[in-house]
Structures are given as C-alpha cells and as structure tokens.
Amino acid sequence: MSDPYLTEVTCNILRLERIQAGQKPGVPCARTQAGLRGGIGLSEAVGPLRAFVYHREHPWIVPTAIAGVIGFTFLSGYWAGKSRRKR
C-alpha cells in the first residue's frame, strides 16, 4: 500500500477494464512523478501499462508505426540509390 505508483496503476487498470467492456475510458490518469522510491516495484510496470492502455484506446497506432518504419526504409533506399546515379 505504500507504493507511490499504486494509484496510477490502479487508474490505468480501471481504464483498461472500461475499454475492454466497450465503454469510454474516461479521463487520463494523473502521471506519478518519475524516480520515486519505495513500494513493491510498480515503477517498472507503469511505462508498459501506459503504452498498452494507449494502444488499446488507439488501435491504429501499431499498424501506422509499422507502415512508417517500412516506408522510411524504402524511401531511404530510394534516395540513396538515386543520389548514387548522379555521380
């Protein structure tokens, strides 16, 4: 009960439960100050939990990121090949 990240973890889990039930998740959770010590180590779980809740709230993020990485790779190869032909 003394972990400083407990309230944020609880809030994110409740938001995730609402998302899974098809309801609106509600207001975003207040972020806990980084670097606080004590408790059972929930500080290690806060970052991945935030990312997972964000992904479940905005499912289009992952395909968009993958398309961006692939597109950037192809474009950088295209630009590198095009600049090499000019020589």
Biopython code that builds the backbone (N, CA, C, O; Angstrom):
import numpy as np
from Bio.PDB.StructureBuilder import StructureBuilder

atoms = [
    (1, "MET", "N", (0.811, -1.197, 0.000)),
    (1, "MET", "CA", (0.000, 0.000, 0.000)),
    (1, "MET", "C", (0.858, 1.266, 0.000)),
    (1, "MET", "O", (0.345, 2.365, -0.210)),
    (2, "SER", "N", (2.128, 1.116, 0.229)),
    (2, "SER", "CA", (2.971, 2.306, 0.304)),
    (2, "SER", "C", (3.654, 2.627, -1.022)),
    (2, "SER", "O", (4.466, 3.551, -1.084)),
    (3, "ASP", "N", (3.347, 1.893, -2.070)),
    (3, "ASP", "CA", (3.981, 2.150, -3.357)),
    (3, "ASP", "C", (3.425, 3.444, -3.942)),
    (3, "ASP", "O", (2.208, 3.586, -4.062)),
    (4, "PRO", "N", (4.293, 4.398, -4.312)),
    (4, "PRO", "CA", (3.805, 5.681, -4.836)),
    (4, "PRO", "C", (3.131, 5.563, -6.203)),
    (4, "PRO", "O", (2.411, 6.477, -6.604)),
    (5, "TYR", "N", (3.343, 4.470, -6.924)),
    (5, "TYR", "CA", (2.765, 4.287, -8.256)),
    (5, "TYR", "C", (1.448, 3.518, -8.229)),
    (5, "TYR", "O", (0.847, 3.287, -9.278)),
    (6, "LEU", "N", (0.992, 3.119, -7.045)),
    (6, "LEU", "CA", (-0.210, 2.296, -6.928)),
    (6, "LEU", "C", (-1.448, 2.992, -7.480)),
    (6, "LEU", "O", (-2.260, 2.354, -8.150)),
    (7, "THR", "N", (-1.608, 4.269, -7.217)),
    (7, "THR", "CA", (-2.805, 4.966, -7.697)),
    (7, "THR", "C", (-2.836, 5.048, -9.220)),
    (7, "THR", "O", (-3.893, 4.878, -9.826)),
    (8, "GLU", "N", (-1.692, 5.305, -9.841)),
    (8, "GLU", "CA", (-1.660, 5.379, -11.304)),
    (8, "GLU", "C", (-1.888, 4.003, -11.930)),
    (8, "GLU", "O", (-2.602, 3.894, -12.928)),
    (9, "VAL", "N", (-1.303, 2.967, -11.369)),
    (9, "VAL", "CA", (-1.502, 1.618, -11.891)),
    (9, "VAL", "C", (-2.969, 1.220, -11.764)),
    (9, "VAL", "O", (-3.543, 0.657, -12.695)),
    (10, "THR", "N", (-3.570, 1.507, -10.627)),
    (10, "THR", "CA", (-4.980, 1.189, -10.418)),
    (10, "THR", "C", (-5.856, 1.943, -11.406)),
    (10, "THR", "O", (-6.782, 1.369, -11.979)),
    (11, "CYS", "N", (-5.574, 3.207, -11.606)),
    (11, "CYS", "CA", (-6.346, 4.020, -12.548)),
    (11, "CYS", "C", (-6.236, 3.460, -13.968)),
    (11, "CYS", "O", (-7.239, 3.362, -14.675)),
    (12, "ASN", "N", (-5.031, 3.097, -14.382)),
    (12, "ASN", "CA", (-4.842, 2.545, -15.732)),
    (12, "ASN", "C", (-5.533, 1.195, -15.896)),
    (12, "ASN", "O", (-6.073, 0.910, -16.965)),
    (13, "ILE", "N", (-5.526, 0.373, -14.875)),
    (13, "ILE", "CA", (-6.211, -0.916, -14.950)),
    (13, "ILE", "C", (-7.713, -0.710, -15.062)),
    (13, "ILE", "O", (-8.376, -1.426, -15.813)),
    (14, "LEU", "N", (-8.261, 0.246, -14.338)),
    (14, "LEU", "CA", (-9.690, 0.541, -14.434)),
    (14, "LEU", "C", (-10.040, 1.089, -15.820)),
    (14, "LEU", "O", (-11.090, 0.755, -16.369)),
    (15, "ARG", "N", (-9.179, 1.917, -16.382)),
    (15, "ARG", "CA", (-9.399, 2.421, -17.744)),
    (15, "ARG", "C", (-9.380, 1.272, -18.747)),
    (15, "ARG", "O", (-10.206, 1.218, -19.658)),
    (16, "LEU", "N", (-8.431, 0.356, -18.571)),
    (16, "LEU", "CA", (-8.326, -0.794, -19.458)),
    (16, "LEU", "C", (-9.576, -1.670, -19.362)),
    (16, "LEU", "O", (-10.055, -2.183, -20.374)),
    (17, "GLU", "N", (-10.096, -1.839, -18.164)),
    (17, "GLU", "CA", (-11.312, -2.624, -17.971)),
    (17, "GLU", "C", (-12.494, -1.981, -18.697)),
    (17, "GLU", "O", (-13.307, -2.681, -19.301)),
    (18, "ARG", "N", (-12.592, -0.653, -18.639)),
    (18, "ARG", "CA", (-13.663, 0.047, -19.346)),
    (18, "ARG", "C", (-13.516, -0.089, -20.853)),
    (18, "ARG", "O", (-14.510, -0.266, -21.558)),
    (19, "ILE", "N", (-12.294, -0.010, -21.354)),
    (19, "ILE", "CA", (-12.048, -0.161, -22.789)),
    (19, "ILE", "C", (-12.455, -1.561, -23.231)),
    (19, "ILE", "O", (-13.103, -1.720, -24.266)),
    (20, "GLN", "N", (-12.079, -2.579, -22.455)),
    (20, "GLN", "CA", (-12.419, -3.961, -22.789)),
    (20, "GLN", "C", (-13.936, -4.165, -22.802)),
    (20, "GLN", "O", (-14.441, -4.986, -23.568)),
    (21, "ALA", "N", (-14.667, -3.422, -21.958)),
    (21, "ALA", "CA", (-16.119, -3.555, -21.885)),
    (21, "ALA", "C", (-16.818, -2.753, -22.978)),
    (21, "ALA", "O", (-18.043, -2.809, -23.092)),
    (22, "GLY", "N", (-16.063, -2.009, -23.781)),
    (22, "GLY", "CA", (-16.641, -1.223, -24.868)),
    (22, "GLY", "C", (-17.156, 0.136, -24.432)),
    (22, "GLY", "O", (-17.912, 0.780, -25.160)),
    (23, "GLN", "N", (-16.758, 0.570, -23.262)),
    (23, "GLN", "CA", (-17.174, 1.878, -22.755)),
    (23, "GLN", "C", (-16.073, 2.897, -23.010)),
    (23, "GLN", "O", (-14.954, 2.545, -23.380)),
    (24, "LYS", "N", (-16.411, 4.167, -22.806)),
    (24, "LYS", "CA", (-15.389, 5.216, -22.892)),
    (24, "LYS", "C", (-14.455, 5.081, -21.700)),
    (24, "LYS", "O", (-14.909, 4.832, -20.583)),
    (25, "PRO", "N", (-13.139, 5.245, -21.928)),
    (25, "PRO", "CA", (-12.188, 5.016, -20.834)),
    (25, "PRO", "C", (-12.202, 6.086, -19.750)),
    (25, "PRO", "O", (-11.734, 5.842, -18.638)),
    (26, "GLY", "N", (-12.726, 7.250, -20.051)),
    (26, "GLY", "CA", (-12.730, 8.318, -19.050)),
    (26, "GLY", "C", (-11.502, 9.194, -19.167)),
    (26, "GLY", "O", (-10.764, 9.133, -20.150)),
    (27, "VAL", "N", (-11.301, 9.995, -18.165)),
    (27, "VAL", "CA", (-10.186, 10.947, -18.191)),
    (27, "VAL", "C", (-8.863, 10.209, -18.028)),
    (27, "VAL", "O", (-8.803, 9.191, -17.338)),
    (28, "PRO", "N", (-7.801, 10.711, -18.656)),
    (28, "PRO", "CA", (-6.483, 10.086, -18.493)),
    (28, "PRO", "C", (-6.016, 10.139, -17.043)),
    (28, "PRO", "O", (-6.371, 11.053, -16.298)),
    (29, "CYS", "N", (-5.234, 9.172, -16.661)),
    (29, "CYS", "CA", (-4.727, 9.086, -15.295)),
    (29, "CYS", "C", (-3.640, 10.130, -15.059)),
    (29, "CYS", "O", (-2.870, 10.461, -15.961)),
    (30, "ALA", "N", (-3.592, 10.634, -13.849)),
    (30, "ALA", "CA", (-2.537, 11.572, -13.471)),
    (30, "ALA", "C", (-1.220, 10.805, -13.386)),
    (30, "ALA", "O", (-1.145, 9.740, -12.773)),
    (31, "ARG", "N", (-0.190, 11.360, -14.007)),
    (31, "ARG", "CA", (1.110, 10.686, -14.004)),
    (31, "ARG", "C", (1.811, 10.894, -12.665)),
    (31, "ARG", "O", (1.814, 11.986, -12.096)),
    (32, "THR", "N", (2.397, 9.817, -12.194)),
    (32, "THR", "CA", (3.174, 9.871, -10.965)),
    (32, "THR", "C", (4.566, 10.386, -11.304)),
    (32, "THR", "O", (5.117, 10.074, -12.360)),
    (33, "GLN", "N", (5.108, 11.155, -10.422)),
    (33, "GLN", "CA", (6.438, 11.729, -10.624)),
    (33, "GLN", "C", (7.466, 10.611, -10.811)),
    (33, "GLN", "O", (7.440, 9.623, -10.076)),
    (34, "ALA", "N", (8.345, 10.751, -11.759)),
    (34, "ALA", "CA", (9.356, 9.725, -12.051)),
    (34, "ALA", "C", (10.442, 9.696, -10.983)),
    (34, "ALA", "O", (10.774, 10.724, -10.391)),
    (35, "GLY", "N", (10.983, 8.523, -10.745)),
    (35, "GLY", "CA", (12.119, 8.371, -9.851)),
    (35, "GLY", "C", (11.781, 8.226, -8.388)),
    (35, "GLY", "O", (12.685, 8.269, -7.553)),
    (36, "LEU", "N", (10.535, 8.058, -8.044)),
    (36, "LEU", "CA", (10.176, 7.875, -6.638)),
    (36, "LEU", "C", (10.569, 6.477, -6.184)),
    (36, "LEU", "O", (10.453, 5.516, -6.944)),
    (37, "ARG", "N", (11.024, 6.366, -4.969)),
    (37, "ARG", "CA", (11.470, 5.074, -4.436)),
    (37, "ARG", "C", (10.450, 4.547, -3.437)),
    (37, "ARG", "O", (9.608, 5.282, -2.920)),
    (38, "GLY", "N", (10.556, 3.249, -3.187)),
    (38, "GLY", "CA", (9.702, 2.617, -2.200)),
    (38, "GLY", "C", (8.656, 1.748, -2.853)),
    (38, "GLY", "O", (8.453, 1.799, -4.066)),
    (39, "GLY", "N", (8.001, 0.959, -2.048)),
    (39, "GLY", "CA", (6.933, 0.129, -2.546)),
    (39, "GLY", "C", (7.417, -1.205, -3.063)),
    (39, "GLY", "O", (8.508, -1.659, -2.718)),
    (40, "ILE", "N", (6.597, -1.835, -3.898)),
    (40, "ILE", "CA", (6.879, -3.189, -4.359)),
    (40, "ILE", "C", (7.431, -3.233, -5.780)),
    (40, "ILE", "O", (7.567, -4.316, -6.348)),
    (41, "GLY", "N", (7.745, -2.100, -6.357)),
    (41, "GLY", "CA", (8.345, -2.069, -7.686)),
    (41, "GLY", "C", (7.367, -1.833, -8.813)),
    (41, "GLY", "O", (7.628, -2.235, -9.947)),
    (42, "LEU", "N", (6.261, -1.196, -8.533)),
    (42, "LEU", "CA", (5.306, -0.891, -9.591)),
    (42, "LEU", "C", (5.844, 0.135, -10.581)),
    (42, "LEU", "O", (5.283, 0.309, -11.662)),
    (43, "SER", "N", (6.916, 0.807, -10.220)),
    (43, "SER", "CA", (7.508, 1.793, -11.128)),
    (43, "SER", "C", (7.959, 1.136, -12.429)),
    (43, "SER", "O", (7.986, 1.786, -13.474)),
    (44, "GLU", "N", (8.315, -0.149, -12.373)),
    (44, "GLU", "CA", (8.743, -0.874, -13.562)),
    (44, "GLU", "C", (7.562, -1.237, -14.463)),
    (44, "GLU", "O", (7.744, -1.457, -15.660)),
    (45, "ALA", "N", (6.364, -1.302, -13.903)),
    (45, "ALA", "CA", (5.186, -1.701, -14.666)),
    (45, "ALA", "C", (4.417, -0.523, -15.240)),
    (45, "ALA", "O", (3.578, -0.709, -16.121)),
    (46, "VAL", "N", (4.681, 0.672, -14.763)),
    (46, "VAL", "CA", (3.896, 1.834, -15.174)),
    (46, "VAL", "C", (4.089, 2.153, -16.656)),
    (46, "VAL", "O", (3.105, 2.387, -17.358)),
    (47, "GLY", "N", (5.301, 2.170, -17.139)),
    (47, "GLY", "CA", (5.566, 2.503, -18.547)),
    (47, "GLY", "C", (4.894, 1.547, -19.525)),
    (47, "GLY", "O", (4.159, 1.996, -20.405)),
    (48, "PRO", "N", (5.127, 0.233, -19.396)),
    (48, "PRO", "CA", (4.449, -0.698, -20.298)),
    (48, "PRO", "C", (2.921, -0.660, -20.165)),
    (48, "PRO", "O", (2.210, -0.825, -21.156)),
    (49, "LEU", "N", (2.421, -0.444, -18.954)),
    (49, "LEU", "CA", (0.973, -0.373, -18.763)),
    (49, "LEU", "C", (0.392, 0.855, -19.450)),
    (49, "LEU", "O", (-0.675, 0.774, -20.059)),
    (50, "ARG", "N", (1.075, 1.984, -19.362)),
    (50, "ARG", "CA", (0.628, 3.195, -20.066)),
    (50, "ARG", "C", (0.578, 2.942, -21.573)),
    (50, "ARG", "O", (-0.391, 3.307, -22.239)),
    (51, "ALA", "N", (1.627, 2.318, -22.101)),
    (51, "ALA", "CA", (1.688, 2.050, -23.544)),
    (51, "ALA", "C", (0.583, 1.088, -23.971)),
    (51, "ALA", "O", (-0.027, 1.278, -25.023)),
    (52, "PHE", "N", (0.320, 0.068, -23.174)),
    (52, "PHE", "CA", (-0.710, -0.901, -23.524)),
    (52, "PHE", "C", (-2.095, -0.264, -23.502)),
    (52, "PHE", "O", (-2.909, -0.517, -24.390)),
    (53, "VAL", "N", (-2.364, 0.556, -22.499)),
    (53, "VAL", "CA", (-3.664, 1.232, -22.425)),
    (53, "VAL", "C", (-3.810, 2.186, -23.605)),
    (53, "VAL", "O", (-4.885, 2.273, -24.198)),
    (54, "TYR", "N", (-2.751, 2.896, -23.952)),
    (54, "TYR", "CA", (-2.808, 3.814, -25.101)),
    (54, "TYR", "C", (-3.068, 3.036, -26.387)),
    (54, "TYR", "O", (-3.850, 3.469, -27.233)),
    (55, "HIS", "N", (-2.409, 1.884, -26.530)),
    (55, "HIS", "CA", (-2.616, 1.056, -27.719)),
    (55, "HIS", "C", (-4.052, 0.535, -27.790)),
    (55, "HIS", "O", (-4.647, 0.527, -28.868)),
    (56, "ARG", "N", (-4.613, 0.106, -26.675)),
    (56, "ARG", "CA", (-5.985, -0.397, -26.683)),
    (56, "ARG", "C", (-6.988, 0.724, -26.951)),
    (56, "ARG", "O", (-8.051, 0.495, -27.528)),
    (57, "GLU", "N", (-6.637, 1.934, -26.525)),
    (57, "GLU", "CA", (-7.513, 3.080, -26.760)),
    (57, "GLU", "C", (-7.415, 3.562, -28.210)),
    (57, "GLU", "O", (-8.402, 4.027, -28.781)),
    (58, "HIS", "N", (-6.236, 3.450, -28.795)),
    (58, "HIS", "CA", (-5.971, 3.886, -30.172)),
    (58, "HIS", "C", (-5.352, 2.721, -30.947)),
    (58, "HIS", "O", (-4.135, 2.699, -31.137)),
    (59, "PRO", "N", (-6.156, 1.752, -31.401)),
    (59, "PRO", "CA", (-5.587, 0.557, -32.039)),
    (59, "PRO", "C", (-4.906, 0.818, -33.378)),
    (59, "PRO", "O", (-4.181, -0.053, -33.859)),
    (60, "TRP", "N", (-5.102, 1.954, -33.988)),
    (60, "TRP", "CA", (-4.489, 2.264, -35.273)),
    (60, "TRP", "C", (-3.016, 2.624, -35.144)),
    (60, "TRP", "O", (-2.325, 2.719, -36.159)),
    (61, "ILE", "N", (-2.515, 2.826, -33.936)),
    (61, "ILE", "CA", (-1.134, 3.266, -33.723)),
    (61, "ILE", "C", (-0.119, 2.233, -34.228)),
    (61, "ILE", "O", (0.832, 2.597, -34.921)),
    (62, "VAL", "N", (-0.303, 0.977, -33.899)),
    (62, "VAL", "CA", (0.689, -0.045, -34.256)),
    (62, "VAL", "C", (0.800, -0.217, -35.774)),
    (62, "VAL", "O", (1.918, -0.187, -36.289)),
    (63, "PRO", "N", (-0.303, -0.396, -36.522)),
    (63, "PRO", "CA", (-0.142, -0.518, -37.979)),
    (63, "PRO", "C", (0.463, 0.733, -38.617)),
    (63, "PRO", "O", (1.228, 0.638, -39.577)),
    (64, "THR", "N", (0.120, 1.892, -38.085)),
    (64, "THR", "CA", (0.684, 3.130, -38.621)),
    (64, "THR", "C", (2.188, 3.202, -38.374)),
    (64, "THR", "O", (2.941, 3.615, -39.256)),
    (65, "ALA", "N", (2.626, 2.806, -37.194)),
    (65, "ALA", "CA", (4.060, 2.817, -36.886)),
    (65, "ALA", "C", (4.818, 1.829, -37.760)),
    (65, "ALA", "O", (5.910, 2.134, -38.240)),
    (66, "ILE", "N", (4.250, 0.657, -37.967)),
    (66, "ILE", "CA", (4.901, -0.348, -38.820)),
    (66, "ILE", "C", (4.997, 0.158, -40.261)),
    (66, "ILE", "O", (6.036, 0.018, -40.905)),
    (67, "ALA", "N", (3.911, 0.744, -40.758)),
    (67, "ALA", "CA", (3.932, 1.292, -42.121)),
    (67, "ALA", "C", (4.952, 2.426, -42.233)),
    (67, "ALA", "O", (5.617, 2.558, -43.260)),
    (68, "GLY", "N", (5.078, 3.239, -41.195)),
    (68, "GLY", "CA", (6.056, 4.326, -41.210)),
    (68, "GLY", "C", (7.491, 3.821, -41.260)),
    (68, "GLY", "O", (8.317, 4.359, -41.996)),
    (69, "VAL", "N", (7.785, 2.795, -40.481)),
    (69, "VAL", "CA", (9.142, 2.236, -40.482)),
    (69, "VAL", "C", (9.469, 1.608, -41.836)),
    (69, "VAL", "O", (10.555, 1.816, -42.378)),
    (70, "ILE", "N", (8.532, 0.847, -42.374)),
    (70, "ILE", "CA", (8.758, 0.219, -43.681)),
    (70, "ILE", "C", (8.877, 1.290, -44.767)),
    (70, "ILE", "O", (9.759, 1.213, -45.622)),
    (71, "GLY", "N", (7.997, 2.281, -44.734)),
    (71, "GLY", "CA", (8.053, 3.363, -45.719)),
    (71, "GLY", "C", (9.355, 4.142, -45.644)),
    (71, "GLY", "O", (9.939, 4.481, -46.673)),
    (72, "PHE", "N", (9.813, 4.430, -44.423)),
    (72, "PHE", "CA", (11.074, 5.147, -44.261)),
    (72, "PHE", "C", (12.240, 4.326, -44.806)),
    (72, "PHE", "O", (13.152, 4.874, -45.426)),
    (73, "THR", "N", (12.211, 3.025, -44.575)),
    (73, "THR", "CA", (13.280, 2.154, -45.076)),
    (73, "THR", "C", (13.331, 2.175, -46.595)),
    (73, "THR", "O", (14.405, 2.318, -47.181)),
    (74, "PHE", "N", (12.170, 2.032, -47.238)),
    (74, "PHE", "CA", (12.145, 2.054, -48.696)),
    (74, "PHE", "C", (12.542, 3.417, -49.250)),
    (74, "PHE", "O", (13.297, 3.499, -50.219)),
    (75, "LEU", "N", (12.043, 4.478, -48.645)),
    (75, "LEU", "CA", (12.391, 5.816, -49.135)),
    (75, "LEU", "C", (13.874, 6.123, -48.974)),
    (75, "LEU", "O", (14.482, 6.714, -49.866)),
    (76, "SER", "N", (14.459, 5.732, -47.851)),
    (76, "SER", "CA", (15.889, 5.996, -47.670)),
    (76, "SER", "C", (16.715, 5.194, -48.684)),
    (76, "SER", "O", (17.725, 5.691, -49.183)),
    (77, "GLY", "N", (16.300, 3.975, -48.990)),
    (77, "GLY", "CA", (16.988, 3.198, -50.029)),
    (77, "GLY", "C", (16.824, 3.828, -51.400)),
    (77, "GLY", "O", (17.765, 3.852, -52.194)),
    (78, "TYR", "N", (15.643, 4.332, -51.678)),
    (78, "TYR", "CA", (15.391, 5.002, -52.959)),
    (78, "TYR", "C", (16.262, 6.243, -53.097)),
    (78, "TYR", "O", (16.883, 6.463, -54.137)),
    (79, "TRP", "N", (16.305, 7.060, -52.031)),
    (79, "TRP", "CA", (17.112, 8.280, -52.080)),
    (79, "TRP", "C", (18.602, 7.957, -52.191)),
    (79, "TRP", "O", (19.335, 8.649, -52.898)),
    (80, "ALA", "N", (19.049, 6.922, -51.503)),
    (80, "ALA", "CA", (20.459, 6.544, -51.584)),
    (80, "ALA", "C", (20.804, 6.062, -52.984)),
    (80, "ALA", "O", (21.869, 6.398, -53.502)),
    (81, "GLY", "N", (19.932, 5.286, -53.602)),
    (81, "GLY", "CA", (20.180, 4.815, -54.967)),
    (81, "GLY", "C", (20.109, 5.942, -55.973)),
    (81, "GLY", "O", (20.882, 5.966, -56.930)),
    (82, "LYS", "N", (19.206, 6.865, -55.775)),
    (82, "LYS", "CA", (19.071, 7.994, -56.702)),
    (82, "LYS", "C", (20.280, 8.920, -56.627)),
    (82, "LYS", "O", (20.735, 9.429, -57.651)),
    (83, "SER", "N", (20.807, 9.143, -55.414)),
    (83, "SER", "CA", (21.978, 10.019, -55.294)),
    (83, "SER", "C", (23.225, 9.347, -55.862)),
    (83, "SER", "O", (24.141, 10.038, -56.307)),
    (84, "ARG", "N", (23.280, 8.036, -55.856)),
    (84, "ARG", "CA", (24.424, 7.326, -56.383)),
    (84, "ARG", "C", (24.462, 7.385, -57.910)),
    (84, "ARG", "O", (25.543, 7.384, -58.499)),
    (85, "ARG", "N", (23.307, 7.434, -58.553)),
    (85, "ARG", "CA", (23.244, 7.503, -60.015)),
    (85, "ARG", "C", (23.750, 8.838, -60.552)),
    (85, "ARG", "O", (24.237, 8.897, -61.681)),
    (86, "LYS", "N", (23.647, 9.886, -59.786)),
    (86, "LYS", "CA", (24.031, 11.216, -60.243)),
    (86, "LYS", "C", (25.544, 11.354, -60.371)),
    (86, "LYS", "O", (26.011, 12.267, -61.052)),
    (87, "ARG", "N", (26.299, 10.510, -59.761)),
    (87, "ARG", "CA", (27.754, 10.652, -59.785)),
    (87, "ARG", "C", (28.340, 10.269, -61.076)),
    (87, "ARG", "O", (29.557, 10.336, -61.246)),
]
sb = StructureBuilder()
sb.init_structure("model")
sb.init_model(0)
sb.init_chain("A")
sb.init_seg("    ")
for serial, (resi, resn, name, xyz) in enumerate(atoms, 1):
    if name == "N":
        sb.init_residue(resn, " ", resi, " ")
    sb.init_atom(name, np.array(xyz, "f"), 0.0, 1.0, " ", f" {name:<3s}", serial, name[0])
structure = sb.get_structure()
